[in-house]
Amino acid sequence: MSKRELGRAGEKAAAKALKRAGYKIVERNFACKGGEIDLIAKHKNTLVFVEVKTRSSDEFAPPELSVNLRKRRRIIRAARFYLQRNGLDDVNCRFDIVSVLWRPGSRKPHIEILPNAFEL
């Protein structure tokens, strides 16, 4: 599986896991000039911007640790644009990370949802 295919499969698996956890997917792969958001979902009364990180190994570090400060800033920039474009001034929102570890030969990945992974 190529890196791109692994990423797509990870996003699909993450969306399924979020749905099972009570999230409703609102949008996938939202992109603007400032950045990109993998999934946008509603969870209870909160709009959730979700970054999905998929890896085939955690030999060096778990997938979620690759969401560094630079990546977080790009996600926040895209989230602000999304909120402004959709007139969502007074909505509760948060940033979650979904860590997907899909080892070679494994039929199902290990998925971990990390709510409130970072803040504005």
N, C-alpha and C positions, 0 to 999 in steps of 0.2 A: 504494500500500500504506500503510495507516495505521500509526502508531507501534506500536500493539499487535500488529498482524499482522506487522510487521517483527521485533518482539521474539520472537514465537512461531516465526517462520521461522528466526530466528537460533539459538534454543535447539535446534530440531530439527537444523539443520545442525551445530551444535556437538556434539550428542550423536553424530551420525554420524562426525564427525572424531575424537572421543575413542575411539569403538569401533574405528576403523581404527588408532588409535595404541595399542591394547591395553588400553584401559580397559573395565570392565564397569559399566554404569549400574545403580545400586542403587535410586535414587529420584529422582523429578523434582518440582520445585516444593514442597519441604518448607517448611512454614510453621508458625510458632509465635508466641506473643505478642511475643517479642523481635525477630523478624526472619524472613527467608526465604532459602532456598538454592535456586538454580536447579537444580543437578544434584548428586547425591551418587554417587560412583563408587568402584570399587576399581581400583587400578593396582598390579600386583605385590602386595606385602604392605602396601599403604598405602591407607587410606580417604581419599578426596579430596573436599573440598567445593569445588564449582566455581561461580564467578560468571561468567555469560555477559553480555557487553556487545556489543550490535549497533548499528551506526550505518550510515547511508547515505552518509556523507561523513566524511572525516578532515580537513576544511578547518581546523578549529580545534585538534583534537588527536586522537590515536588513541583508539579506544573504551576501551581498558583504563585510560586515565588518568582516566576518570570514576568509578573505584572509589576514592573518597576515604576519608579516615580515618573519617568518620561511617558510611559504607557498610560498611567493613571491620569496624567494631565491631559492627554489626548482624548481619553474617554470622558473626562469631566467637560472638556470644551465641546465635544459632540453632544453631551447630555444637555448642556446649557442651551445650545442651538436648538435642540429638539424641543425643549420646554418653551423657549421663546417662540419658535415657529408655530407651535400648537396652542399658544395662549394659556399655558399651564403654570401660572404664577404662584398659586397657593396650594400646590399639590405636594403631599409628602413623597419624598423619594429617597432612594438609597442605592448603593453600589454593591453588588454581589459578584463573587467569582465562583465559577463552577470548574472544579478541577476534574479532568478526565484522564485516567491512566489506562491505556489500552495496550497491554503487553502483546507482543507478537504471538500468534497462535491462540490467543484468548478469544472466545466468542462474545464475551460481554466485558465491558470496561468497569473499572472501579470509579465511581462518581461520588464526589463530595461537593455539597453546596455550602459555600461560605458566605452567610449573610453579613451585611455591613462590613465588607472586607476593607473598605477605605471610605473616606469622607471627602467632601468638597474642600 
